Amino acid sequence: MGELHTGGCHCGQIRYQFSGPLQDIAHCHCSICRRVSGGIVTTWITVPASAFAWVAGTPSRYGSSSTCTRYFCPNCGAQLALVTTLSPESIDVTIATLDHPEQAPAERHIWTDSRLPWLHLDEHLPGEAEEQL
């Protein structure tokens, strides 16, 4: 099974787990992530869908674009994960909702064309104008 990682929402109603290494982690600068999270950047880890499971509660879903469905807690509103039809074999999980987010530093930036011009965050990391799947 490999490394097991767990996480969940703020109120504890929704819990998840996934197995595998903490890699493919990116700071997303897209305007959709900003609007749905209320934050200036959202950091995601991409994991194989087959390695991921909801283990407590049932998240609500929101179609934030024609290709993307986001999962969040219906009670506290925490944004937890997203799936995209562009990469159906994987799921993106918000690093901030991991039980140990300190173990998962970002490796790159994505959607940098949408970056807020005054934001300076991990500038030594490579950036992609869009996400390269």
Steps between C-alpha positions, in 0.01 A plus 500: 500500500791742559477827688152573637389863528183625666311825515164663525294812539503753783194365683607134468187385315695399186815289513711351222815296452735415218810291458819587322779753513444871554599622155351698209410791728424839346393849604202586277448865410182464292213738564258211558705368793513850646124547475397162641755500782509866591880472504763651274644161404399136548763228529407160358644151491402276211455134593369197311123473546547131576715592805243745644193432718245702694498324840244708695210713384388588150636818345284730292594564136519813292565521126733800489561470124399277212790265580537526878301379801602615846425323828438688824350448844128586504529603865814717532562570130862384491620436144643148498561366151428528131480272198529603140387323185839596354666254740230259624747249643611744772357719775646825632492545877553828685825490695352724771251226598765232557554403862870576446526768229849589620621178334382610154691800362408627154721412203367745242247769411210452256273745319763770548338729243228551764745569784427815698779742411574590863532138619854375561492134603768236447642691205784249464252235381432448127174635361258402225270748323234226519515161666690244294318168549 
